[in-house]
Amino acid sequence: MPVTSPGGRHLEERIRALELQIDDLRSPRARRRINAPRPMRRVLGVLAVIAAVGILPMAVLASDTFTDVPDSNTFHDSINHLYDARIATGCATSPTLQYCPAASVTRGQMAAFLNRGLGRAAGDEGNTTVTADATNVDVATITIETGGTSGGTGFVVVNASLTAFTDSATTCPCEVSLRVRDSTSGSTQDLWQFFDVSNTASPSGYRNESGSMSWVFVVPSGSSRTFTARANVDMTGATGTLTMSAHISAVYAPFGSTGGSTLGTLSEGGANDGRPGD
């Protein structure tokens, strides 16, 4: 059948020339020169024709996540980052996982990409009162949704602060420690911040002390995570009441460092004499 597409005559001539070369390889004299088995010669001939007409996907030879996104693709790394966060999962899975980098994006697909990839935020606060030693007191808890679909990873930055204060009738020592805990996984990699309320009395007799921290958690995509601001209280030898007020907030991001299971920094608040808020 004649080739009618633009440049078709030239393409048809190339194919015909290759066919003649393949016929020549089939001659008895050529067979004696070639040591490769007959099936291999046939495969090589077919591949030569396919490569000549430009329909062999070279990405198959040099790719990782998606077979149609070779390392030479300008957007190779960006596309793989989208897949790692499960913001994009590809356009086809059979016979191989493909991305279709040159395909158009519909408004519906755009909405899905944005919904999976944009950040999320959550925040809350809580208060509690203790009159004796207490361990793992949950003062404030939040739940945040992570983006993407299941199978990838994302990151949640958690910030927490805790203020402990006493009235004039309370005697200390009163030591308080703050922790941020991934309550969903039950992670034991909690971070503690210790501060002492004993020596921060104001002229009116009120005492308070604050501590704060920030921490980065690596989390699964397409899920939800619950984080808790917890406190441990040591009131050995003290009398009276200790009140704690905590605030916790979290922000989800699809991209970040993957150097460890938990990453982050700790920032410590200073003494603030007087009533909370002064």
C-alpha positions as CSV (number, residue, x, y, z in Angstrom):
1,M,0.0,0.0,0.0
2,P,1.5,3.4,-0.9
3,V,2.5,5.7,1.9
4,T,0.4,9.0,1.6
5,S,1.6,10.9,4.7
6,P,3.9,13.9,4.3
7,G,7.3,12.7,3.3
8,G,5.7,9.4,2.7
9,R,7.6,8.7,-0.6
10,H,11.0,9.2,1.1
11,L,9.9,6.9,3.9
12,E,8.6,4.3,1.5
13,E,12.0,4.3,-0.3
14,R,13.8,3.8,3.0
15,I,11.6,0.9,3.9
16,R,12.1,-0.7,0.5
17,A,15.9,-0.3,0.7
18,L,15.8,-2.1,4.1
19,E,13.7,-4.9,2.8
20,L,16.2,-5.4,0.0
21,Q,19.0,-5.6,2.5
22,I,17.0,-8.2,4.5
23,D,16.4,-10.2,1.4
24,D,20.2,-10.1,0.7
25,L,20.8,-11.4,4.2
26,R,18.6,-14.4,3.4
27,S,20.8,-15.5,0.4
28,P,22.9,-18.6,0.9
29,R,26.1,-16.7,0.5
30,A,25.1,-14.2,3.3
31,R,24.1,-17.0,5.6
32,R,27.6,-18.4,5.4
33,R,29.0,-15.0,6.4
34,I,26.7,-14.6,9.4
35,N,27.1,-16.8,12.4
36,A,23.9,-15.6,14.2
37,P,21.0,-18.1,14.2
38,R,18.2,-17.6,11.7
39,P,15.7,-16.3,14.3
40,M,18.2,-13.7,15.6
41,R,18.9,-12.4,12.0
42,R,15.1,-12.1,11.6
43,V,14.8,-10.1,14.8
44,L,17.7,-7.8,13.9
45,G,16.1,-7.2,10.5
46,V,12.8,-6.3,12.0
47,L,14.4,-4.0,14.6
48,A,16.3,-2.2,11.8
49,V,13.0,-1.5,10.0
50,I,11.3,-0.3,13.2
51,A,14.2,2.0,14.0
52,A,14.2,3.4,10.5
53,V,10.6,4.5,10.6
54,G,11.1,6.0,14.1
55,I,8.6,3.9,16.1
56,L,10.9,2.2,18.5
57,P,10.4,3.9,22.0
58,M,14.0,4.6,23.0
59,A,12.8,5.4,26.5
60,V,12.6,1.7,27.0
61,L,16.3,1.6,26.8
62,A,17.0,4.5,29.2
63,S,14.3,5.1,31.8
64,D,13.4,4.2,35.3
65,T,9.9,5.0,36.6
66,F,8.1,5.7,33.3
67,T,9.2,3.9,30.2
68,D,8.4,6.9,28.0
69,V,10.3,9.4,30.2
70,P,14.0,8.8,29.5
71,D,16.8,10.4,31.4
72,S,17.3,12.7,28.5
73,N,13.9,14.2,29.0
74,T,14.1,17.8,30.3
75,F,11.4,17.1,32.8
76,H,12.6,13.7,33.9
77,D,13.3,14.6,37.5
78,S,10.2,16.7,38.0
79,I,8.0,13.9,36.6
80,N,9.6,11.4,38.9
81,H,9.1,13.7,41.9
82,L,5.4,13.9,41.1
83,Y,5.2,10.1,41.0
84,D,7.1,9.7,44.3
85,A,4.5,11.9,46.0
86,R,1.8,10.1,44.0
87,I,0.5,13.4,42.6
88,A,0.8,11.8,39.1
89,T,0.5,8.0,38.7
90,G,0.8,7.7,34.9
91,C,-1.5,7.4,31.9
92,A,-1.1,3.6,31.3
93,T,0.2,0.6,33.1
94,S,0.2,-2.0,30.4
95,P,2.4,-3.3,28.9
96,T,4.6,-0.8,30.9
97,L,4.1,2.2,33.2
98,Q,3.9,5.3,31.0
99,Y,3.4,9.0,31.7
100,C,2.5,10.3,28.2
101,P,4.6,13.5,28.7
102,A,3.4,15.1,25.4
103,A,-0.3,14.5,26.0
104,S,-2.7,17.3,26.7
105,V,-4.2,17.8,30.2
106,T,-7.9,18.3,30.6
107,R,-9.5,20.6,33.2
108,G,-10.6,17.6,35.2
109,Q,-7.1,16.1,35.3
110,M,-5.7,19.5,36.3
111,A,-8.1,19.6,39.2
112,A,-6.9,16.1,40.3
113,F,-3.2,17.1,40.1
114,L,-3.8,20.3,42.2
115,N,-6.0,18.4,44.7
116,R,-3.3,15.8,45.3
117,G,-0.3,18.2,45.3
118,L,-1.3,21.4,47.1
119,G,-0.4,21.7,50.8
120,R,-2.8,21.2,53.7
121,A,-2.8,22.8,57.2
122,A,-4.4,22.0,60.6
123,G,-4.2,23.6,64.0
124,D,-5.8,23.4,67.4
125,E,-5.2,24.2,71.1
126,G,-6.1,22.7,74.4
127,N,-5.8,23.1,78.2
128,T,-5.5,20.8,81.1
129,T,-4.8,21.0,84.9
130,V,-2.8,18.7,87.1
131,T,-2.2,18.6,90.8
132,A,0.4,15.8,91.0
133,D,3.0,14.0,88.9
134,A,1.6,13.1,85.5
135,T,2.9,11.2,82.5
136,N,1.9,11.5,78.8
137,V,-0.8,14.0,79.3
138,D,-2.4,14.8,75.9
139,V,-2.9,18.6,75.9
140,A,-3.8,19.3,72.2
141,T,-4.3,17.0,69.2
142,I,-4.7,17.5,65.5
143,T,-5.4,15.3,62.5
144,I,-4.1,16.4,59.0
145,E,-4.7,14.8,55.6
146,T,-1.8,14.0,53.4
147,G,-2.0,14.6,49.6
148,G,-1.4,12.3,46.7
149,T,-2.7,8.7,46.5
150,S,-1.5,5.8,48.5
151,G,2.0,4.3,47.8
152,G,4.1,7.4,48.0
153,T,5.6,9.7,50.7
154,G,5.0,13.2,51.9
155,F,6.1,15.4,54.7
156,V,4.4,17.1,57.7
157,V,5.9,20.0,59.6
158,V,4.5,20.1,63.1
159,N,4.9,23.1,65.4
160,A,3.9,22.9,69.1
161,S,4.1,25.2,72.1
162,L,3.2,24.7,75.7
163,T,2.8,27.2,78.5
164,A,2.6,26.0,82.1
165,F,1.6,28.3,84.9
166,T,0.6,28.3,88.6
167,D,-1.3,30.6,90.8
168,S,0.0,32.3,93.9
169,A,-1.1,29.5,96.2
170,T,0.9,26.9,94.4
171,T,4.4,25.9,95.7
172,C,6.9,24.3,93.3
173,P,9.3,22.7,92.1
174,C,7.2,22.1,89.0
175,E,9.1,20.6,86.0
176,V,7.3,20.2,82.7
177,S,8.4,18.5,79.5
178,L,6.8,18.9,76.0
179,R,6.7,16.3,73.3
180,V,5.3,16.1,69.8
181,R,4.2,12.6,69.0
182,D,3.0,10.9,65.8
183,S,0.0,9.2,67.4
184,T,-1.1,7.4,64.2
185,S,2.1,5.3,63.9
186,G,2.8,5.3,67.6
187,S,6.3,6.4,66.8
188,T,8.7,6.3,69.7
189,Q,10.9,9.0,68.2
190,D,9.4,11.7,70.3
191,L,11.1,15.0,71.1
192,W,11.1,16.4,74.6
193,Q,11.6,20.0,75.8
194,F,12.2,20.5,79.5
195,F,11.5,23.7,81.3
196,D,11.2,24.6,85.0
197,V,8.4,26.7,86.4
198,S,10.0,26.9,89.8
199,N,11.9,30.2,89.5
200,T,9.7,32.4,87.4
201,A,7.5,34.0,90.0
202,S,6.1,37.5,89.3
203,P,5.5,40.1,92.0
204,S,1.9,38.9,92.2
205,G,3.0,35.3,92.8
206,Y,2.1,33.8,89.4
207,R,4.6,31.7,87.6
208,N,4.7,30.6,84.0
209,E,7.2,29.2,81.5
210,S,6.9,28.3,77.8
211,G,8.6,25.8,75.5
212,S,8.2,25.3,71.8
213,M,9.5,23.0,69.1
214,S,9.2,22.2,65.4
215,W,9.6,18.8,63.8
216,V,9.4,17.2,60.3
217,F,7.7,13.8,59.9
218,V,8.0,11.6,56.8
219,V,4.5,10.2,56.2
220,P,2.7,8.0,53.7
221,S,0.8,9.8,50.9
222,G,-2.9,9.5,50.5
223,S,-3.6,9.1,54.3
224,S,-4.3,11.0,57.4
225,R,-2.0,11.5,60.4
226,T,-2.7,12.5,64.0
227,F,-0.2,14.5,66.1
228,T,-0.3,15.2,69.7
229,A,1.3,17.8,72.0
230,R,2.0,15.9,75.2
231,A,3.4,16.8,78.6
232,N,5.1,15.1,81.5
233,V,4.8,16.8,84.8
234,D,7.0,16.4,87.9
235,M,5.4,18.0,91.0
236,T,7.3,16.1,93.6
237,G,7.2,18.1,96.8
238,A,4.8,20.7,95.3
239,T,1.3,21.7,96.4
240,G,-1.4,23.3,94.5
241,T,-2.4,23.3,90.8
242,L,-0.4,23.5,87.6
243,T,-2.3,24.5,84.4
244,M,-1.0,23.8,80.9
245,S,-2.1,25.4,77.7
246,A,-0.8,24.0,74.4
247,H,-1.1,24.9,70.7
248,I,-0.2,22.6,67.9
249,S,-0.3,23.2,64.1
250,A,0.8,21.1,61.1
251,V,1.4,21.8,57.4
252,Y,1.6,19.1,54.8
253,A,4.1,19.4,51.8
254,P,4.5,16.8,49.1
255,F,8.3,17.4,48.7
256,G,11.1,17.5,51.2
257,S,14.2,15.7,52.4
258,T,14.3,11.9,52.6
259,G,17.5,11.7,54.7
260,G,15.8,10.0,57.7
261,S,12.6,8.9,59.2
262,T,12.3,12.1,61.3
263,L,14.1,15.4,60.7
264,G,13.8,18.8,62.4
265,T,14.9,21.4,64.8
266,L,14.0,22.4,68.3
267,S,13.4,25.9,69.5
268,E,13.1,26.7,73.2
269,G,10.9,29.5,74.6
270,G,12.2,31.7,77.3
271,A,10.8,32.6,80.7
272,N,7.8,35.1,80.8
273,D,7.0,36.3,84.3
274,G,3.4,37.1,85.0
275,R,0.1,35.8,83.9
276,P,-0.1,34.0,80.5
277,G,-0.5,36.5,77.8
278,D,1.3,39.3,79.7
